[in-house]
Amino acid sequence: MSTTYHHSFKSWVPRWLMVLTILLTLVPITAVLGIYIGGMDSAMSYYAADSYDIKFSIIMFYVGIASAFSLEKTISTKFATKPYFTMSCILFILVNLILYNTQNLTILIVFRFLNGMLTLVFVGTLFNLIFQQFHSQRSRVLSYAFLYGTMFGSIPLSYIVDAVLFSNYNFNILFILIIFSCLPGFVLLFVCLKKEVELRKEKTRIKDKVDWVSFVLYAAALTTVTYILCYGQYYNWFKSLHIILTTITFVISLLLFVFRQLKLETPYVDLSIYKYRNFRIGMLMLVAFYITKGDTSVSFGFFANGLNLDVYHKSYVMIINGIGVIFGALLTARFILAGVRIRLIWLTGFASFLFFHIYMIFILGNQAEILDIILPLFFQGFGNGILIVSIVIFYATGVPSEIGFYASVTGVSYRCFTFTLSMALVTFMGLRQGSMHYNNFAEDIVITNPATVLRLQNYNETLLSHGASKLQASAGARKMLGKAVGVQSNLLFARDYYMYLSCFIIFVMLGIALIPHFHYQLRKISDKLTPI
């Protein structure tokens, strides 16, 4: 069976070196986002910002990727692959050097957007190289499994770096780490690729103009809608004129973008993809996936408060999550190549999520240990690997190949939107459920309550035994009681979050299992009612 893996690499490069080069380039680029999220507290301190600002800078990285897909494709056709890649590497290093030398929050947000745009160059290059490593009949499935398995699987590994990095250095050291971690892959890729390599097939449209207007409108629409989701809770949603004006800007930007695409001969995003049923289903599944995937910060709160894990031990246990992602991605590729029905694959993925959420509900109310969270973390990663690979392959192949690129572009935009939606959901539920439980505890915990008196006495005696004065022990006991109430409120919020998402997952699974059957029965009824 012939292979194509030497089409882009020089003839002296062995197969193992090709795979190593791809991994050395891909893993640092994808893992750094996990490090970035893990350094939230350090970033807040370094930039004198609150959590909403840092979350928005994370989102802007995704917006840069999602909005620039078509722009980058057009620009890349005007250059040879190797010089274009080299120029992008230089710009990438310069952007990160600027980020290293600034504490300005606005510069952080703007340059994180530029970082997202530049990341597109590397991901596009690597995806084409991965595509060439497999036989043509299997290349798309295996390429998606390799790409997304590496991307999602490497994020848990980044928590180890996070534990070491932000315990000893300021947040800006992250950008130096990005440069030095990516350089080996960049250099190896430059050395191993052929001089005349061309990874972009669309050279017939080299005279196409760069559609800056569509790019600006698309970026504006994505930025404003994610801004609303990120800051909505902070500004009290539509009670704030600020959010109302941002919403108006979003609607205007989106409408102008849609009208422009309908009139352009060569659209920035071909909206005809929405005519295809499988693409629409794929987008719905993508939204359901990101909502049920949830935010690991809920689990991390339990790890810190319920299991008393520090950042080092937390990073170690998350490795099992990465193993689950890789295993799920590889198994999904095997299932798809074997012709297993996509509905069964999706049900398996969501069942893994359901197991994770239900299991977490039970251990939240008990004295859990580290071994208790190994199995659910594996299944959460397993579900991630299964669903992201199967859903992306489903919607990418659900449209004709000539507009398949636009399906990928739109899919990335939906991932950006639903990633932000998931963060907003966790924030909203955290504030709502956490405050509700805290207030309920406050009503029960009064100074005349015997249980409260006993707990305060225990705290007081503990502090006195450690050398505190009576005044210090009395004040400290009240603080310790308040902290205990806060911890318990957060645990109850986590329980509520997992419970609500479990109900949603069951609803999604029922839809996957039953709606095709209902559709089939409705078609039979329609055939009987329609005269021949």
C-alpha positions in Angstrom: 0.0 0.0 0.0 1.6 3.3 -1.1 1.9 6.3 1.2 2.2 10.0 0.6 4.1 11.1 3.6 7.2 12.2 1.6 5.3 14.6 -0.6 6.2 17.6 1.7 9.2 16.3 3.7 12.7 15.9 2.3 13.6 12.4 1.2 16.1 11.8 4.0 13.6 12.4 6.7 12.4 9.2 8.4 8.8 8.6 9.3 9.5 8.8 13.0 11.1 12.2 12.6 8.1 13.5 10.6 5.7 12.5 13.4 8.0 13.9 16.1 8.3 17.2 14.2 4.5 17.5 13.9 4.0 16.8 17.6 6.8 19.2 18.7 5.0 21.9 16.8 1.4 21.1 17.6 1.5 20.2 21.3 3.1 23.5 22.6 0.6 25.5 20.5 -2.4 23.6 21.8 -1.3 23.0 25.4 -0.5 26.6 26.0 -4.2 27.5 26.2 -4.6 25.1 29.2 -1.6 26.8 30.9 -3.2 30.2 30.2 -6.5 29.2 31.8 -4.7 27.6 34.7 -2.9 30.9 35.4 -6.1 32.9 35.9 -5.2 34.0 39.5 -1.6 34.9 38.4 -2.9 36.9 35.4 -5.5 38.8 37.6 -2.7 39.9 39.9 -0.2 40.7 37.1 -2.6 42.9 35.1 -4.6 44.2 38.0 -7.7 42.9 36.4 -10.7 40.8 37.5 -11.6 37.3 36.3 -14.0 38.6 33.6 -11.2 40.5 31.9 -8.8 37.5 31.9 -11.6 35.2 30.6 -12.3 37.7 27.8 -8.6 37.7 26.8 -8.9 33.9 26.5 -12.0 34.2 24.4 -10.3 36.7 22.1 -7.7 34.0 21.2 -10.6 31.8 19.9 -12.2 34.8 18.2 -9.0 35.4 16.3 -8.9 31.9 15.1 -12.6 31.7 14.2 -12.9 35.1 12.4 -9.6 34.8 10.4 -10.0 31.4 8.7 -11.1 32.7 5.3 -8.8 35.7 5.5 -5.8 33.5 6.2 -6.7 31.1 3.4 -6.8 34.0 0.9 -3.5 35.5 2.1 -1.7 32.1 2.2 -2.4 31.6 -1.6 -0.3 34.6 -2.4 2.9 33.2 -0.9 4.9 30.0 -1.2 4.3 27.7 1.8 7.8 27.8 3.4 8.4 31.6 3.3 4.8 32.2 4.5 5.4 29.8 7.4 8.7 31.4 8.3 7.2 34.9 8.2 4.4 33.7 10.5 6.9 32.2 13.0 8.7 35.5 13.2 5.5 37.5 13.7 4.4 34.9 16.3 7.7 35.4 18.3 7.4 39.2 18.1 3.8 39.2 19.3 4.7 37.1 22.3 7.8 39.3 23.1 5.5 42.3 23.2 3.1 40.5 25.5 6.0 39.5 27.7 7.0 43.2 28.1 3.6 44.7 28.9 1.2 44.8 31.8 -1.5 46.7 29.8 -4.7 44.8 29.7 -5.9 46.3 26.4 -2.6 45.2 24.7 -3.1 41.8 26.1 -6.6 41.4 24.6 -5.6 42.8 21.2 -2.4 40.8 20.9 -4.1 37.6 22.1 -6.5 38.1 19.1 -3.4 38.4 16.8 -2.0 35.3 18.4 -5.1 33.4 17.5 -4.8 34.5 13.8 -1.2 33.4 13.7 -2.0 30.1 15.3 -4.2 29.4 12.3 -1.1 29.3 10.0 0.5 26.6 12.1 -2.7 24.5 12.6 -3.4 24.7 8.9 0.1 23.7 8.0 0.1 20.8 10.5 -3.3 19.6 9.5 -2.2 19.2 5.9 1.0 17.4 7.0 -1.0 15.1 9.2 -3.4 14.5 6.3 -0.5 13.2 4.3 0.6 10.7 6.9 -2.2 8.3 6.2 -3.6 6.4 3.2 -6.0 8.5 1.2 -9.0 6.4 2.0 -8.6 6.8 5.7 -6.7 10.1 5.8 -9.6 12.4 6.8 -10.8 10.3 9.7 -7.4 9.6 11.1 -6.2 13.2 10.6 -9.1 14.5 12.6 -8.5 11.9 15.3 -4.8 12.7 15.5 -5.3 16.5 15.5 -8.1 16.7 18.0 -6.8 13.9 20.2 -3.5 15.8 20.4 -5.2 19.2 21.0 -7.6 18.0 23.8 -5.3 15.4 25.2 -2.4 17.8 25.7 -4.4 20.3 27.7 -4.4 18.2 30.9 -0.6 17.9 30.6 -0.4 21.7 30.6 -1.6 21.7 34.2 1.7 20.3 35.3 3.5 23.2 33.7 1.0 25.5 35.2 1.7 24.2 38.7 5.4 24.8 38.4 5.2 28.0 36.4 2.8 30.3 38.3 4.1 29.1 41.7 7.5 30.6 41.0 7.1 33.3 38.3 4.9 36.2 37.2 2.3 35.5 34.6 4.3 37.1 31.8 6.8 34.3 31.9 4.2 32.3 30.0 4.9 34.2 26.8 8.6 33.4 27.0 7.7 29.8 27.6 5.5 29.8 24.5 8.4 31.1 22.3 11.0 28.5 23.6 8.5 25.6 23.6 7.5 26.3 20.0 11.0 27.0 18.6 12.2 23.4 18.4 9.1 22.4 16.3 9.4 25.5 14.1 13.1 24.9 13.4 12.6 21.2 12.7 9.7 21.8 10.4 11.7 24.4 8.5 14.6 22.1 8.1 12.6 19.0 7.2 10.1 20.5 4.7 11.1 20.6 1.0 12.0 24.0 -0.3 9.3 23.9 -3.0 6.6 22.4 -0.8 3.0 23.6 -1.4 0.4 22.6 1.1 -2.4 24.9 -0.2 -4.2 23.4 -3.2 -6.3 26.5 -4.0 -3.8 28.3 -6.2 -6.3 28.9 -9.0 -7.7 31.9 -7.1 -4.5 33.6 -6.3 -5.8 36.9 -7.8 -8.7 37.0 -5.3 -8.7 40.2 -3.2 -8.5 40.0 0.5 -12.0 40.6 1.8 -11.1 42.9 4.8 -14.7 44.2 5.1 -16.2 40.8 5.7 -13.4 39.9 8.1 -14.0 43.1 10.2 -17.8 42.5 10.2 -17.3 38.8 11.1 -14.8 39.6 13.8 -17.0 42.4 15.2 -20.0 40.0 15.4 -18.1 37.3 17.2 -16.3 39.8 19.5 -19.6 41.5 20.6 -21.6 38.3 21.1 -18.8 36.7 23.2 -18.4 40.0 25.1 -22.1 39.9 26.0 -21.8 36.3 27.3 -18.6 37.0 29.2 -19.6 40.4 30.8 -23.4 40.0 30.9 -23.5 38.8 34.5 -21.0 41.5 35.5 -23.1 44.3 34.1 -26.4 42.7 35.2 -27.3 41.8 31.6 -29.9 44.0 29.8 -30.4 46.3 32.8 -27.2 47.8 31.7 -27.0 50.3 28.8 -23.5 49.0 28.1 -24.8 45.5 27.3 -27.8 46.9 25.3 -25.4 49.0 23.0 -23.1 46.0 22.6 -26.1 43.8 21.6 -27.2 46.4 19.0 -23.7 46.4 17.6 -23.7 42.6 17.4 -27.1 42.6 15.5 -26.0 45.3 13.1 -22.6 43.6 12.4 -24.2 40.2 11.9 -26.9 41.5 9.6 -24.4 43.5 7.5 -22.2 40.4 7.3 -25.0 38.1 6.2 -26.3 40.6 3.5 -22.7 41.0 2.2 -22.2 37.3 1.9 -25.5 36.9 0.0 -24.3 39.5 -2.6 -20.7 38.4 -3.0 -19.7 36.1 -5.9 -17.0 34.6 -3.7 -18.3 34.9 -0.1 -16.1 35.0 3.0 -18.4 32.3 4.4 -20.7 30.5 2.1 -24.0 30.4 3.9 -25.4 27.7 1.6 -23.9 25.2 4.1 -27.0 25.7 6.2 -29.1 24.1 3.4 -27.7 20.8 4.3 -29.4 18.8 7.1 -26.4 17.0 8.4 -24.5 20.3 8.8 -27.4 21.8 10.9 -27.5 18.6 13.0 -23.7 18.8 13.5 -24.0 22.4 14.7 -26.7 21.4 17.2 -24.6 18.5 18.4 -21.6 20.8 18.8 -23.5 23.2 21.0 -24.8 20.3 23.1 -21.3 18.9 23.4 -19.7 22.1 24.7 -22.6 22.7 27.2 -22.4 19.2 28.6 -18.6 19.2 28.4 -18.8 21.9 31.0 -16.1 23.9 32.7 -13.4 22.0 34.6 -13.3 24.9 37.1 -16.3 23.3 38.9 -14.4 20.1 39.4 -11.3 22.0 40.4 -13.2 23.8 43.1 -14.1 20.4 44.6 -10.6 19.1 44.2 -9.3 22.1 46.3 -12.0 22.2 48.9 -13.3 18.6 49.1 -10.1 16.7 48.5 -7.6 19.3 49.6 -5.5 18.9 46.5 -2.8 21.5 45.7 -2.0 22.6 42.2 0.7 19.9 41.8 -1.6 16.9 42.8 -4.4 18.4 40.8 -2.2 18.4 37.7 -1.2 14.8 38.2 -4.7 13.4 38.5 -5.7 15.3 35.3 -3.3 13.2 33.3 -5.9 10.4 33.4 -8.3 12.8 31.7 -5.8 13.3 28.8 -5.4 9.6 28.5 -9.2 9.3 28.2 -9.3 11.9 25.5 -6.7 10.1 23.4 -8.3 6.7 23.9 -11.7 8.1 22.9 -10.4 9.8 19.8 -8.6 6.7 18.6 -11.6 4.5 19.3 -13.9 6.8 17.5 -11.7 6.8 14.4 -11.8 3.0 14.5 -15.6 2.9 14.8 -16.1 5.4 12.0 -13.8 3.4 9.7 -15.6 0.2 10.6 -18.9 1.8 9.6 -20.5 2.0 13.1 -23.6 4.3 13.0 -22.9 7.8 14.1 -25.9 7.8 16.5 -24.3 4.9 18.5 -21.0 6.8 18.7 -22.7 9.9 20.0 -24.8 8.0 22.5 -21.5 6.4 23.8 -19.9 9.8 24.2 -22.8 11.4 26.0 -23.2 8.3 28.1 -19.6 8.8 29.3 -20.5 12.4 30.2 -23.6 11.3 32.0 -21.5 8.8 34.0 -19.1 11.5 35.0 -21.8 13.9 36.1 -23.8 11.4 38.1 -20.7 9.9 39.7 -19.6 13.4 40.8 -23.0 14.1 42.4 -22.5 11.0 44.6 -18.9 11.7 45.7 -19.6 15.4 46.4 -21.7 14.4 49.4 -19.2 11.9 50.9 -15.7 11.7 52.1 -14.0 11.3 48.8 -10.3 10.4 48.1 -8.1 10.8 45.1 -8.8 7.2 43.9 -12.5 8.1 43.7 -12.0 10.7 41.0 -9.8 8.7 38.7 -12.6 6.8 37.0 -14.9 9.8 36.4 -12.0 11.9 35.0 -11.2 9.1 32.6 -14.8 8.9 31.4 -15.0 12.7 31.0 -11.9 12.7 28.8 -13.2 9.6 27.0 -16.4 11.4 26.1 -14.5 14.5 25.0 -12.4 12.4 22.6 -15.4 10.5 21.2 -17.6 13.5 20.6 -15.3 16.1 19.3 -13.9 13.8 16.6 -17.2 12.3 15.6 -19.1 15.6 15.5 -16.4 17.4 13.5 -16.2 14.6 10.9 -20.0 14.5 10.7 -20.5 18.2 9.9 -17.3 18.5 7.8 -18.5 15.6 5.5 -22.1 16.7 5.6 -21.7 19.2 2.8 -20.3 18.9 -0.7 -16.5 18.9 -0.8 -16.3 22.2 -2.7 -17.8 24.1 0.3 -16.4 21.8 3.0 -14.0 24.6 4.0 -16.8 26.9 5.0 -18.3 24.1 7.1 -15.0 24.0 9.0 -14.9 27.8 9.3 -18.4 27.9 10.7 -17.8 25.0 13.0 -14.9 26.8 14.6 -17.1 29.9 15.1 -19.7 27.7 16.9 -17.0 26.2 19.1 -15.9 29.8 20.0 -19.5 30.8 20.8 -20.4 27.7 22.8 -17.0 27.7 24.7 -18.0 31.2 25.9 -21.6 30.1 26.5 -20.3 27.3 28.7 -18.1 29.7 30.8 -21.1 32.1 31.1 -23.3 29.3 32.3 -20.9 28.2 35.0 -20.5 31.8 36.1 -24.2 32.4 36.2 -25.0 29.2 38.1 -22.1 29.7 40.4 -23.3 33.1 41.5 -27.0 32.1 41.6 -26.8 28.8 43.3 -23.8 29.6 45.5 -25.4 32.7 46.9 -28.7 30.9 47.4 -27.1 28.1 49.4 -25.0 30.6 51.4 -28.1 32.6 52.3 -29.8 29.4 53.4 -26.9 28.5 55.6 -26.9 32.0 57.0 -30.5 31.7 58.1 -29.8 28.4 59.8 -26.5 29.4 61.4 -27.5 31.7 64.2 -25.6 32.3 67.5 -28.3 30.5 69.5 -28.1 27.3 67.3 -26.5 24.6 69.5 -24.6 23.1 66.5 -23.3 26.6 65.7 -22.2 27.1 69.3 -20.4 23.7 69.3 -18.6 24.4 66.0 -17.4 27.8 67.2 -16.2 26.3 70.5 -14.2 23.7 68.6 -12.6 26.3 66.3 -12.0 28.5 69.4 -10.3 25.7 71.3 -8.1 24.8 68.3 -6.9 28.3 67.9 -6.2 28.7 71.6 -4.2 25.5 71.6 -2.0 27.0 68.8 -1.1 30.0 70.9 -3.8 32.5 69.9 -5.2 35.0 72.5 -8.8 34.8 73.5 -9.7 37.8 71.3 -7.8 36.4 68.4 -9.4 33.0 68.9 -12.9 34.4 69.0 -12.4 36.4 65.8 -10.6 33.6 64.1 -13.3 31.1 65.0 -16.0 33.3 63.3 -13.8 33.5 60.2 -13.3 29.8 60.1 -17.0 29.2 60.4 -17.6 31.6 57.5 -15.0 29.9 55.4 -16.6 26.5 56.1 -20.0 27.8 55.1 -18.5 29.1 51.8 -16.9 25.8 51.1 -20.1 23.9 51.7 -22.0 26.4 49.5 -19.6 25.8 46.6 -19.9 22.1 47.0 -23.7 22.4 46.9 -23.4 24.6 43.8 -21.3 21.9 42.1 -23.9 19.3 43.0 -26.7 21.4 41.5 -24.5 22.0 38.4 -23.9 18.3 37.8 -27.5 17.5 38.5 -28.9 20.0 36.0 -26.3 18.9 33.3 -27.2 15.3 33.9 -30.8 16.1 33.1 -29.8 18.0 30.0 -27.5 15.1 28.9 -30.4 12.6 29.3 -32.6 14.9 27.2 -29.9 15.0 24.5 -29.5 11.3 24.5 -33.2 10.8 24.2 -33.2 13.2 21.2 -30.4 11.3 19.5 -32.1 7.9 20.1 -35.7 8.8 19.4 -35.9 11.7 16.9 -34.7 9.7 13.9 -37.4 7.2 14.7 -40.1 9.9 15.0 -38.9 11.4 11.7 -39.2 8.0 10.0 -42.7 7.5 11.3 -43.8 11.0 10.3 -42.5 10.3 6.7 -44.5 7.0 6.6 -47.7 9.0 7.7 -46.9 11.7 5.2 -46.6 9.1 2.4 -50.0 7.6 3.3 -51.6 11.1 3.3 -50.0 12.2 0.1 -52.0 11.1 -3.0 -50.1 9.2 -5.6 
